[in-house]
C-alpha cells in the first residue's frame, strides 16, 4: 500500500489509538488516529475550497498536533506541503515564502511579520475551529499521485538563499518500505521518539515510519529539550520503543547515567542519521540498552532521509573504526566518483553519488542548481535519478564509509585537511566524550591553526595544560603533525543547532 492508503487504513481501523503526542513543559496535546482522520479531512476540505491551484502549502509552527493533521490534509488534496519551524529566522521564512509564492499559509503558531504576498493565512484559532467544526468531504479523488511532490524541505544553499528539496510520493513510499525493515525488533508496539523539528528531514524518518506502522509519534518540543530533568520524566512514562535522533542528541542524554534501560524499558531500536555515529557512542548505547538494536544510517535530504543502513553489533564495533554507514537499500546504488567523474575502486575515496528510486526530482524553482547536482543513470537497463552529494566516502566489500564533507575541507600550510578526520581520531582517545575541531583564520581568510573543543568525562576545570600536551602527544600516533590542533579547549558541553547537530558558528564565539 502507498503511504496515504496506509494512513487512511489506520484512521479507520485504529480510531481510538494515539497517533501523535506533543510533549512540552507543563502540557501535552495529542491526536488519536480517528481525530487525525477527521481533522485532516476537514482541513483538506477547506484547502480545496480556498485555493484555486495546486501550489505548495507553507505550514508554519512547532510540532503542534494540527501541524501533522495539516501535512496529511495537504497530501489528501494533491498539494505538496512545506514545513517551516518557528526556530527558522524571520529572514529565512521570508525567503521561503517568496520562493514558494503559496496561495495558503497555515500557521499553528504566531506567524512573524513577513510579506505574505497574495497568500491567505490560516491562523491557529481558525485552524482549530475548522478542524473540529468545518465541513468534511471524501478527499480520495484528490490524493497526491505517485510522481507528485509530497513535501518540500528547504535547506541551506551556498548562495545564502535556501534551496527547496522536492520529494515525491514515490520517493517517500520507497524510503518507508525500506525503513520499516529496521523496526522489526519493536514487536510489542511502535512509539517513536521525535527530536528533530519538522523542517529538518530527519523528522521524516520518525513521522512517516510511525504513520506507516500505525504507531504513536512521541514528539519532544524544543523547550522540553532544554530541561534534561523534565525530559527524562516524560521519557520515563512514554513507553517509547523506537528512538530517532542525531548522534549529538543521544550523546547529550548519555552524559546522564540515568539514560539507560531502566528509564526506557521498552526501547528496542535506535535509528541515527545526520551526523557521524562514533564507536564510543554506539558501544555505550549497546551497554545501556542491551535489548535494543542500534542502526547507523546515511543519506542527504535530496535522497529522502537515508539510503544506507547497518545494524551496529558488538562484532561490527570490533571490526570497524570508524563505523560504516551501511549497505544501500533496495532500489539504490552507491557510486564513488573522482573529480573527473571516473568510478573509483573499492577502498578509494571520492564523491558519494546516489542513484536510485528515492532521489529527489530536484530543487524547487531552481533549474540551474538542479542541473549541477542531479542527473540520470542507468542501472541494469532501468533509468534512475542520481544525485552528487558533495560528501566524501568509499566503498569496501559493499559497505559505505562516510569520510566527511568535501566542501568542509580546509587548506593549511599547503595541506588539504578534513576536519572530521581529526575529530574521529580525537574521539577515540580515552576520556573524550565529544569533540569538534574548528579552523582559526587570519584576516585574509587563510587558516592559521586549528582548535579542538572537547567534552571530557571529567569536569572541565580539572583539565590542565599538562593534560592538553599529553593528549596532543597521543595524537601523533594517528595524525601527522600539521593535523594536530594547536589549541585544546575543554568545555562543559558543545552547543547544538535546532536540528541537533553541533553548532560550529556558536562554538567559534566561545
Residue pairs with C-beta under 8 A, 6 or more apart in sequence:
1 9
2 146
2 169
2 173
3 75
3 169
3 172
3 173
3 176
3 208
3 211
3 212
4 75
4 76
4 143
4 144
4 169
6 211
6 212
6 214
7 36
7 72
7 211
7 212
8 37
8 140
10 19
10 33
10 211
10 214
11 33
11 34
11 36
11 37
12 37
13 214
14 33
14 34
14 214
15 32
15 33
15 34
15 37
16 32
16 33
16 34
17 32
17 33
17 214
17 216
18 30
18 31
18 32
18 33
18 216
19 31
19 32
19 33
19 35
19 36
19 68
19 210
19 211
19 216
19 217
20 30
20 31
20 36
20 65
20 68
20 216
20 217
20 219
21 28
21 29
21 30
21 216
21 217
21 218
21 219
22 28
22 29
22 30
22 63
22 64
22 65
22 219
22 221
23 218
23 219
23 220
23 221
23 224
23 234
24 221
24 223
24 224
25 221
25 223
25 224
25 227
25 230
29 64
29 65
30 65
31 39
31 65
31 68
31 69
33 214
35 69
36 68
36 69
36 72
38 136
39 66
39 69
39 73
39 131
39 132
40 69
40 70
40 72
40 73
40 76
41 73
41 76
41 136
41 137
41 139
42 130
42 131
42 132
42 133
42 134
42 135
42 136
43 66
43 69
43 70
43 73
43 106
43 127
43 130
43 131
43 134
44 72
44 73
44 74
44 76
44 77
44 139
44 142
45 134
45 135
45 136
45 137
45 139
46 122
46 130
46 134
46 135
47 57
47 73
47 74
47 77
47 79
47 104
48 77
48 137
48 139
48 142
50 103
50 104
50 120
50 122
51 57
51 79
51 103
51 104
51 120
52 103
53 103
54 78
54 79
55 79
55 100
55 101
55 102
55 103
55 104
56 79
56 80
56 81
56 82
56 100
56 102
56 149
56 152
56 364
57 70
57 74
57 79
57 80
57 81
57 82
57 102
57 103
57 104
57 105
57 106
58 81
58 82
58 84
58 96
58 97
58 100
58 102
58 104
58 105
58 106
58 119
59 67
59 70
59 71
59 74
59 81
59 82
59 83
59 84
59 105
59 106
59 107
59 108
60 84
60 86
60 93
60 105
60 106
60 107
60 108
60 109
60 111
61 67
61 84
61 85
61 86
61 106
61 107
61 108
61 109
61 124
62 85
62 86
62 87
62 108
62 109
62 197
62 221
62 222
63 194
63 197
63 198
63 219
63 221
64 108
64 109
64 124
66 108
66 124
66 127
66 128
66 131
67 83
67 108
67 198
68 207
68 217
69 131
70 81
70 106
70 108
70 127
71 81
71 83
71 151
71 198
71 207
74 80
74 81
74 144
75 81
75 143
75 144
75 150
75 169
76 139
76 140
76 142
76 143
76 144
77 139
77 142
77 144
78 142
78 143
78 144
78 145
78 148
79 144
80 144
80 148
80 149
80 150
80 151
80 152
80 166
81 150
81 151
81 152
82 96
82 100
82 102
82 151
82 152
82 153
82 154
82 164
83 151
83 153
83 198
83 199
84 93
84 96
84 154
84 199
85 197
85 198
85 199
85 200
85 498
86 109
87 197
87 222
87 498
88 96
88 199
90 112
90 113
90 114
92 154
92 162
93 112
93 114
94 114
94 115
95 161
95 162
96 154
96 162
96 164
97 105
97 114
97 115
97 116
97 117
97 119
98 115
98 117
99 154
99 161
99 162
99 164
99 364
99 365
100 152
100 164
100 364
101 117
101 118
101 119
102 119
103 118
103 119
103 120
104 119
104 120
104 121
104 122
105 111
105 116
105 119
105 120
105 121
105 122
106 122
106 127
107 121
107 122
107 123
107 124
107 127
108 124
108 127
109 124
110 123
110 124
111 121
111 123
122 130
144 150
144 169
145 169
146 168
146 169
146 170
146 173
147 168
147 169
147 170
148 168
148 169
149 166
149 167
149 168
149 361
150 167
150 168
150 169
150 171
150 172
151 167
151 172
151 204
152 164
152 165
152 166
152 167
152 364
153 164
153 165
153 167
153 199
153 200
153 201
153 204
153 301
154 162
154 163
154 164
154 165
154 199
155 162
155 163
155 165
155 201
155 301
156 162
156 163
157 163
157 369
158 407
163 363
163 364
163 366
163 369
164 363
164 364
164 365
164 366
165 201
165 301
165 302
165 360
165 363
165 364
166 360
166 361
166 362
166 363
166 364
167 204
167 304
167 360
168 360
168 361
170 357
171 304
171 357
171 358
171 359
171 360
172 204
172 208
172 304
172 358
174 304
174 331
174 356
174 357
174 358
175 204
175 208
175 304
175 305
175 306
175 329
175 358
176 208
176 209
176 212
177 330
178 309
178 329
178 330
178 331
179 205
179 208
179 209
179 305
179 306
180 209
180 212
180 213
182 269
182 271
182 293
182 295
182 297
182 309
182 311
183 190
183 209
183 213
183 242
183 269
185 268
185 269
185 292
185 293
186 241
186 242
186 268
186 269
187 268
188 241
188 266
189 215
189 239
189 241
189 266
190 209
190 210
190 213
190 214
190 215
190 216
190 241
190 242
191 215
191 216
191 218
191 238
191 239
191 240
191 241
191 242
191 266
192 206
192 207
192 209
192 210
192 215
192 216
192 217
192 218
192 240
192 241
192 242
192 243
192 244
193 206
193 218
193 220
193 235
193 238
193 240
193 242
193 243
193 244
193 245
194 203
194 206
194 207
194 217
194 218
194 219
194 220
194 244
195 202
195 220
195 225
195 244
195 245
195 246
195 249
195 500
196 202
196 203
196 206
196 244
196 245
196 246
196 274
196 499
196 500
197 203
197 222
197 498
197 499
198 207
200 498
200 499
200 500
201 301
201 304
201 305
202 244
202 245
202 246
202 273
202 274
202 305
202 499
202 500
204 304
204 305
205 244
205 271
205 273
205 305
205 306
206 217
206 242
206 244
206 271
207 217
209 215
209 242
209 244
210 216
210 217
211 217
215 242
218 238
218 240
220 231
220 234
222 498
224 230
224 231
224 234
225 231
225 249
228 252
228 253
228 256
232 256
232 258
232 259
232 263
235 263
235 264
236 263
236 264
238 264
239 266
240 264
240 266
240 267
241 266
241 267
241 268
241 269
242 267
242 268
242 269
242 270
242 271
243 250
243 264
243 267
243 269
243 270
243 271
244 271
244 272
244 273
245 272
245 500
246 272
246 273
246 274
246 275
246 496
246 499
246 500
246 501
247 272
247 274
247 275
247 276
247 277
247 278
247 281
248 275
248 434
248 494
248 496
248 500
248 501
248 502
249 496
249 500
250 270
250 272
250 281
250 285
251 281
251 433
251 434
252 493
252 496
253 259
254 281
254 284
254 285
254 288
255 433
255 455
259 288
260 288
260 289
261 267
261 288
261 289
261 290
261 291
261 292
264 289
267 289
267 291
267 292
268 291
268 292
268 293
269 292
269 293
269 295
270 285
270 289
270 292
270 293
270 294
270 295
271 295
271 297
272 294
272 295
272 296
272 297
273 297
273 298
273 299
273 305
273 306
274 499
274 500
274 501
275 500
275 501
275 502
276 322
276 323
276 402
276 420
276 423
276 424
277 294
277 296
277 312
277 323
278 322
278 323
278 424
278 427
279 317
279 320
279 321
279 322
279 323
279 428
280 427
280 428
280 432
280 433
282 294
282 296
282 312
282 317
282 323
283 314
283 317
285 292
285 294
286 292
286 294
286 312
286 313
286 314
286 317
293 311
294 311
294 312
295 309
295 310
295 311
295 312
295 326
296 309
296 310
296 312
296 323
296 324
296 325
296 326
297 306
297 308
297 309
297 310
297 325
297 326
298 306
298 307
298 308
298 309
298 325
298 326
298 400
298 402
299 305
299 306
299 307
299 308
299 354
300 354
300 387
300 389
300 391
301 360
302 354
302 359
302 360
302 373
302 374
302 387
302 389
303 332
303 354
303 356
303 358
303 359
303 360
303 387
303 389
304 358
304 359
304 360
306 329
307 328
307 329
307 332
307 334
307 354
307 356
307 358
308 325
308 326
308 327
308 328
308 329
308 332
308 334
308 400
309 325
309 326
309 327
309 329
310 316
310 323
310 324
310 325
310 326
310 327
310 399
312 323
316 323
316 324
317 323
321 428
322 401
322 424
324 396
324 399
324 400
324 401
325 393
325 400
325 401
325 402
326 399
326 400
327 398
327 399
327 400
328 334
328 356
328 400
329 356
329 358
331 356
331 357
331 358
332 354
332 355
332 356
332 357
332 358
333 354
333 355
333 356
333 377
333 379
333 384
334 352
334 353
334 354
334 355
334 395
334 400
335 343
335 352
335 353
335 355
335 377
335 386
336 343
336 344
336 348
336 349
336 350
336 351
336 352
336 353
336 393
336 394
336 395
337 343
337 344
337 350
337 351
337 353
337 388
338 344
338 350
338 351
339 351
344 350
344 394
344 395
346 394
346 395
346 396
346 397
347 394
347 395
347 396
348 394
349 392
349 393
349 394
349 403
350 392
350 393
350 394
351 388
351 389
351 390
351 391
351 392
351 406
352 389
352 391
352 392
352 393
352 400
352 402
353 386
353 387
353 388
353 389
354 386
354 387
354 389
355 377
355 379
355 384
355 385
355 386
356 379
356 384
356 385
356 386
357 384
359 374
359 384
359 385
359 386
359 387
360 374
360 385
360 387
361 374
361 385
362 370
362 373
362 374
363 369
363 370
363 373
372 388
373 387
373 388
374 385
374 386
374 387
374 388
375 385
375 386
375 388
376 383
376 384
376 385
376 386
377 383
377 384
377 386
378 384
390 405
390 406
390 407
391 402
391 403
391 404
391 405
391 406
392 402
392 403
392 404
392 405
392 406
392 418
393 400
393 401
393 402
393 403
394 400
394 401
394 403
395 401
403 418
403 420
403 421
404 418
404 419
404 420
404 421
405 420
408 418
408 419
408 420
409 416
409 417
409 418
409 419
410 416
410 417
410 419
410 439
410 447
411 417
411 447
412 439
412 446
412 447
412 448
412 449
412 450
412 482
413 482
415 482
415 483
417 450
417 482
417 483
419 437
419 438
419 439
419 450
421 483
422 437
422 450
422 452
422 479
422 483
422 484
422 485
423 435
423 436
423 437
423 452
425 475
425 478
425 479
426 432
426 435
426 437
426 452
426 454
426 471
426 475
427 434
427 435
428 478
429 471
429 474
429 475
431 456
431 457
431 458
432 454
432 455
432 456
432 457
433 454
433 455
433 456
433 457
434 454
434 455
434 494
434 502
435 452
435 453
435 454
435 455
436 452
436 453
436 494
436 502
436 504
436 507
437 450
437 451
437 452
437 453
437 485
438 450
438 451
438 453
438 504
438 507
438 508
439 447
439 448
439 449
439 450
439 451
440 447
440 448
440 449
440 450
440 451
440 486
440 487
441 447
441 448
442 448
449 485
449 486
449 487
450 483
450 484
450 485
450 486
450 487
451 485
451 486
451 487
451 488
451 489
452 485
452 487
452 488
452 489
453 489
453 490
453 491
453 494
453 507
453 510
454 463
454 488
454 489
454 490
454 491
455 490
455 491
455 492
455 493
455 494
456 463
456 490
460 490
460 491
460 492
463 490
468 488
471 488
472 484
472 485
472 488
475 484
476 484
489 510
491 510
494 502
494 503
494 507
495 502
495 503
495 506
495 507
495 510
496 502
496 503
497 503
